[in-house]
Amino acid sequence: MTGTTYPELAAAQACLRLLHTARAALSDPVSPQTAALLAVPIADADEALRRAGLAGNEASLLNRVYDLAPLPSPARAESVR
């Protein structure tokens, strides 16, 4: 990782958990319970972003997320196609 602090790492992880939870919740037919399933991961991500100073700073947040799972290099991306 490139200088990512623990709070930034925690925020990136919380956002990835929210993403995975949202994908799972929205893959089924949306029901009134869907919002309830997302309430806790949204609150966790919001709090983690606030603690890390990343709330409202999407560019820095995405850099931290990419630190967790770097994009494939152009050579690897071409070989996957």
N, C-alpha and C positions, 0 to 999 in steps of 0.2 A: 504494500500500500504506500501511497505517496503522501506522507505527513497527515494522515487522517487521525484525528483525536478519538478517544473513546466515546465522548458524547456524539460525535459525528457518525461513528460506526454504529452506535446504538440507534441513532435516528434512521440511518440507511436500512438497518435490519428491521426496524419497526415499519418502515414504508414497504419493504419487501413482504413482510407478513401481511400487511393490509392489502397489497396487490394480490397475493395468493388467496387470501380469504375472500376478497371481492370476486375474483375469477370463479372460485368454487361456489360462492353464494349465487352468483348471477348465471351460472351454467345450468341451474335448475330453473323451473318456472318461478318468476318473481312473485313473492307473496308478501303479506304484511309483516311476516317474521324476518324478511330479508334485511330490512333496515336495522332490526334489533341485532342481527348477526354481525353487522358491520360497525355498530356503535362503539364497542370496546376497542377494536383495532384502530378505528379512526381517532378515538381519544388518546390511545397510546402513541400513535404516530404524531399527533399534534403536540403532545407533551414532550416527546423526544426531540422533535424539531425545535421547539421553543428552548429546551435546555441546551441544545447544540448551537443555538444562534442561527439556525437555518430556516426558520419560519419565514416564508416570503422570499426565500433566496433559492429558487429552483435550480439555477445553474450550479451552485455549490453542492446542493443536495444530489443532483445527478452525477456529479463528479465522485461523490462518496459512494453512490450506488455502483458506479462503474468500477470503483476500487474493489468492491466485493466480487464482482463478476465482470472482468474486463471483456471488452468486445474482442471478437477474434481478429487476428491480424489479417490484412487484405489477402495475403497468400493463402491462409487457411480458409478464408471465406470463399475464395474462388474454387478451392478444391472440394468444398462441400456441395457446390451447385451441381 
